[in-house]
Each structure stands twice: as C-alpha cells, then as structure tokens.
C-alpha cells in the first residue's frame, strides 16, 4: 500500500510512442539517512553502482549539473553523459536524464526515491527507482524494460550491500 502511494506521488512518467517504462522496489536494512547519503551523491555513483568506474562532474551539484560516467567493460557502452534533473533532500528524490554517451538508452530518464520504513522492528529504507526510455530498433518494449530492470536491480543490490555495511559499522561504533 505504501509503495503504491509513493509510486503515484513521485514516479509518474509520460510515455511517448516507442518508449517503455518500469520500476524496481528494494527494501534495505539500513536507516534512510545512510541510504540517502549514497543515492544523493550525483558526483559519486561509483560508491554503489558496480558498472561505474569513474565519474566527473561539471557544475556545482545542483539541478542542471552534468556528469560524465565511464562504464566498466562488460556492458554495451563505455560512456554516459547524464544531467541532474531533480534533487530534493527533504523528500529524498533524485532525477537523472541521459543526454549523451555511446549506449543504446536514448531519452532515458529515471527517478529514485528513498523512504523510511521499519523492517523487523528496526529502521530500514524503501527504495523505488522508475524509468522511461526509448525502445531501441530491433528490440521490444519488454526486452528493453527487462534489460534496464536488471541493471537497476544490480545497482540496488549493491546499494543495499554498501548501506547495510555502513549501518553495521555505525551500530558497532555506537555500542
């Protein structure tokens, strides 16, 4: 129920012809402040995104800033140019649009939101990432969404791993 509320409020994408859209949900056993501290770093996606090897940013990390991302080998891309579309530290919302690069994800735009929740009586985080993208020639919408969902799932799994390790270190320091 909570997930539906957040989806309606923050994850609305306007699909054009020949585009697809989907979303991925991840529950993380770490407090929202830890998870958000990683997600909001537009200049350091490599802190949790396993396919990013390097990132440089032009601008002052405000909406409109552009980053150049180098992608690790193994993916059908080496670079991506991405613009920060939305950064809301109060609501924990980050929006990014791909504006260039040598990948097939044309007109890709994503929104990631981070929400506090309780998991087994402890502070946790609900993360939702949604996207819209053009369907490349020779692919179906289902194939495109499946590929992007797999990438996002991998990124969110890594986000959970890093966040949960940080939470465990914080907890052991507090004891």
Secondary structure, DSSP 8 states (H G I E B T S, - for coil): -HHHHHHHHH------TTEEEEEEEEEESS-HHHHHHHHT-TT-GGGT-TTEEEEEEESSSSTT-EEEEEE-TTSS-SEEEEEEEEEETTTTEEEEEEEEESSS-TT-EEEEEEEEEEETTEEEEEEEEEEEEE--TT--HHHHHHHHHHHHHHHHHHHHHHHHHHHHHHHHHH-
